[in-house]
């Protein structure tokens, strides 16, 4: 069997997947920075728009550089990802995955532990459109079963969840949702497509903020929706064409190049995160620490079943509440204060006053976010330098 007949392994797919060379035979992937495309005749334009002739129509619909990113991400995601559509941000992906599949009178179930902007869509936007929404504790399967008895069109979960890294049993929730006739959307951004494969556990749609690990260097905003071709063609593709959350070809080109190194970066970030979590565990100034790769995480067994590593994120509660957490953050010398994640640079944020500030005190407490909670996205720096910075900051907290 020749090399061309063998399915390429992961590292090869990340470098070669989706590669489309122009007539110039360039080494690096080409950037097609264009808003539109031309036709040799009016008849060709008609055939293109009718779908009878292959080719590109308009940048809002598709673009060759964007398509390279979509195909490379499908190659990374693997089985179940029959189609991928890239959009301008992670929230555009979540919004489209929901709205393209809903109408007034439908019903959505969501795990309450998730990014606050996702919660805004669930608790504010969808009810305005006549969609019934119920939030449940993601880890409580009895709550899922009770909610599903009332019917479900779509369900939305994150696992690990933002910001305290709780786990949701994807397979169990998928079974509950499917038995009630619904479909499951999984926001897989914290795990990344390298560490967790939601389609293998029954997810129908997987969404990402490609801004995070896929770019990995804080340069671009982007998102992606992956699903079966049937599901994409049933409504998501048309929704994106006509509502316009298009991704810039330049951003897509940056992401194509980012995917070439994502495996190397995430592997190093996971190794750093594991060392840091072990170094911080038991520190006198830390009341609780959550890292999916540690046996003392309350959902460790489930994370271990769904993920192949502990991930790049750590959450912990600093003693002294908000004042203690702020003293800790302000004392950091190497790690930056930022609400982004998945970056080459290590970043820390105070969820109660940034990513989850729109939630009430009660709602934050219910998902484990305390006034002293800190979310740490671990980067590519030397682990010893990061540990030293964290320890000296804790001494000043």
N, C-alpha and C positions, 0 to 999 in steps of 0.2 A: 504494500500500500504506500503510495507516495504521500509526501507532506500535504499536498493539496487535498487529498482524500480524507485526511484525518480532521476531526473537529478540533479547532485550536483551544489550548488551555487558557486559563483566565488572564495571565499576564500578556499573552499574545493578543487576546481579544481586546484588551484595554488599549493596546497600541495600534492594532490594525483594524478593529471593528468599525464598520461604517465608512471606511476610507473610500473616497471617490475622487479620483484625479481628473483634472481638466485635460484638454488637449496639449497643455504645456508640460505635463508630467512632473509637476512639482513634488519635492520631497515632503514638505509640511503640507497639511491640509489647506486647501484654498479658502480664502475669505470672500464670499460673494456678498459684498456690501451694496445691495441694490434693493430698491423698493418694488420694482416691477420687472416685467419680462416682455419681450416683443415677439411678434408672430410674422411669418413670411407672407401671410395672406389673411383676408377676412375669414375665409373658410377654415383656416387653421385655428384662428381664434375661436370660432364657433365650435370646432371639434374639441378643443381643449376644455372649454367651459361645459360642454356636454358630457365630458368624461370619456369621449370616444378616442381621444388621442393623448398620449402621455406627455407630461411636461408641466412646467410651473406657470402659475397665473399671476400671483400677486404676493408681496411679502407678508401680508396678513394671513395668507393661507398656508404658504410653505416656502422654503428657501433651501438651496442645496447645502449650505453650511449648517443650517439648523437640522436638516435631515441627517447629516453625518453624526451630530450629537445624539439625536434620537436613536439612531441605529446602534451607536456604540453603547448607549445606556441600556438598550434592550439586550445586547450581547452580555453586559454585566449582570443584569437582573436575572436573565436565564428563563427557565421554563415558566410559562404562564404569561410572560410579557410579549404577547404577539404584536402589539402596537404601542407606540409611544408618541405623545404630542408634547412638545416643549412650549412653555409660556414665560411670561415676563417676570414672574416671582413665584415663590412657594405658595403664598396666599392666593394668587391667581389660579394655581393648580387645585387647591382645596375648594375654592369657590366654584370653579367650573365643574369639578367632579360631583359636587352637590347639586348645583342649580340645573345642570344639563339633564339630570335624572329625576327632577322633582316638579310637581305642580301643586296648586292649591288643593288641600285635602289630604295630601300625603303625610307620612309620619316618619320622623327621624329619631333614632336613639343615639346618644353620644356619651362617651366616657367623660366625666367632668374634669378629669386631670388631663389638660392639654393646653396648648398655647392660647393665650388670652384672645388673640385675633380670631382663632378658630371658634372659640366660645362665643365671640360676638356674632359671628355668622349664625351659630345655632340658637343663641338665646335672644337675639335682637332682629337680625335680618330675616331669617326664615319665618318667624311668626308674623312679621309684617306681610309676607307673601301668602299667608294662609296655610302654612305648613306647621303641623303639630310637632313639637320637639320635647323629648324627655331626656334628662340627664341622669346617669346612674354612676355608682362607684365602679370603675372599670374592672376591678379585681373580684367583684361580688357577682358570681354567676347566677345566684338566685334573683338578684335585681334585674339582670339581663332577661332571665326567663319570664319574670313578671311583666316587664315592659313589653316583651315581644308578644305576649298574649293579647295586647291591644292592637297588634299589627305593626308592621315595620316596612318601609320602603327602602331606606338606607340606614346604615349605622356607620359611625366614624370613631376611630380609636387612634391613639398613639401608644407605642410600646417600644422602648422605654418612653415614659411620659415626661413632658416638660412641666415643671423643672426638677421634680424630685425623683425621677427615674423609676417610677413604679412600673410594674409589668401587667399586661392584659393577656389572658390566654387566647391567642388569636384563633386557634383551631376550635376551641369550645365556643367562643363568641360567634365565629363563622357558622358553626353548626346550628346554633340557636337562631341566628338571623335567617339563615337559609330555610330552616324549617318553618319560619313564619312568612316566607316568600320574599324576603328582602335581600339586599346586596351589602357587602361589607367593604368599606374604604379604610385602608390602613395608611396613616402618615408614618413613614418609615425613616424620617430624617435623622433621629438620634442614633439609630443603629447603623444606618447607611446600607446600601445594597450589598456591601461586602460581608457584613456580619449577620444579616437576617434576611430571609427570603419569605415574605408574607404570602406569596402565591402558594408556596408549599404547604401552608397552614390553612388554606381556604379563602384567602382574600380575593375579592373580585376586582378591586381597583387599588393601585398603590400610587401614592403621591409623594413628591419630594420638593423641598426647597433645595435646588441645586446650588444656591448661594453658599451652602454650608460645605460639606466634605468634598463635593464634586469640584467646585472651584478651589476651595481650601486655602485661598490666599487673600480673601477679602476684597476682590476686585469687581465682582458682578452680582447682579440680581437675576435670578432665573428660577423656574420651577418645571416640573415634569409630571405627566399623568401616564401611567402604564396600565394596560388592561388587555383583554382579548380583543381581537380585531372586530368581532361582532359587537361588543359593547361600545368600543370607540365609535364605530360607524353608526350605531343606533341613535346617537345624539350628541356625544361630546365633540366630535369633529365639527359638526355644523354650528354648535354653540360657540366654539372658539372662532370660527370663521366670521361669524356675524356680530360677535360682541367685542372682539379685537384685543384680547390680552396678549398680543404677540411679543415674542422675544426678539431682541436685536440680533442680527447675524453676527455682529462682533462679539456679543456676549456668548453666543453659541460656540463661536470659534475658541474663545477662552476656555469654555467648558470641555470642548473636544480635547484640548491640550491638557486640561486638568485631569481628565479621566485616565490619561496615560500614566499618571503617577499616584492615583488615589490609593492603590493597594499598598504602595510603599509608605505613603504618609499615614494612612489609618493604622497600619501595623505598628509603626513607631509611636503614634499617639496612644494606642491601646497599651503598649508596653510602658510608656511614661505614666499613663493614668493609673495602671495597676501598682506601680512603685509608689506613686504619690499617695494613693488611697491607703496603702499599707503603712506609709510613713506618718500619715495624719491620724490614723485610727488610734483611739485611746488617748489622744492629746487632751490635756486638762481644759483647754479653752474650746474644745469641740464637744457639743452635747450629743449630737447624732451625726453619723456619716453614712452616706448611701453610695455604694458603687456596685453595679450589677455583677462584677466579677468576684466579689468577696462573699464568703459563705455567710456572713452576718447580715447581708441584705435580706429584708423580709421576703422578697420574691426571688431569691437567688436561684432556686431550683427551676422555676419557670423561665427565668432569663437564660439559664444554662441550656434548657431544652430548645429555646427558640433562637439563641444567638451563639455564634462560635467564638466569641471573645467578650470581654467585659465592657468594651466600648471606650469612648474618648471623653466621657462626661462624668463628673463627680458632683454630688450635692452634699452639703453639710450645714449644720446649725452652729453658729458661733455663740458662745456664752455671752450674756449681756444684752440680748435682743438686738434691736436696730442699732443702738449706739455701739455695741460691740462689733456688729457686722461692718458698720461704716468705718470704725477705727481700723479694723482689719484691712478693708479694701483700700483705705487711704494710705496705709503703711506699705502696701505692695510696691516694690521697686522695679521688678522685672515684668511681672504679669500686669496686663492692662485691664482697666475697668471698661467693659464693653458688653452690650447685650447680644452680640453676634456669637456664633459658635462654629465648630468644625474647622477653625482656621489654623494655619501654620503657627501663629502666635497664640500663646495661652491667654485666655480671656476670662474674667470673672465678673459676675453681676449680682445685684441684690434684687431678686425677683419681686419682692413685695412693693418696691418703688419703681420698677422698670417693666419687665415683661408681663407681670400679672397685677399691676397696680389698679386696673379697672375693676378687679374683683373686690367684693366686700371682705372684711376681716374674717367673717364666718366662712365664706366660700374658699378663701385661701387656706384657712385652717383645715377645712375638710379634705383638701388635697395635700396636706402636709407642709404647706408653705408657712413658715413662722417669720416673725420679725427679724430673727437672727439668721435666716436661711441665706446661703450663698450657693450659686451655681457656677461651677468651674469647667470651662472647656479647655482641655489639655492639648497643647501644641507640640511642636517639633524641637523645642529647645532641649538642652541637656537636662535630664531628669534631676540630677543633683543640684543644678542651679535653681530649678523650679522648687524643689523641696526646701532648699535653704531660704528662698524668698518667702515661701508660705510660712515656714516656721518662725522667721523673724517677725513677720507681720502678725502672727498669732500672739507672740509675746507682747505686742503693743495693743492688742484688741481689748 
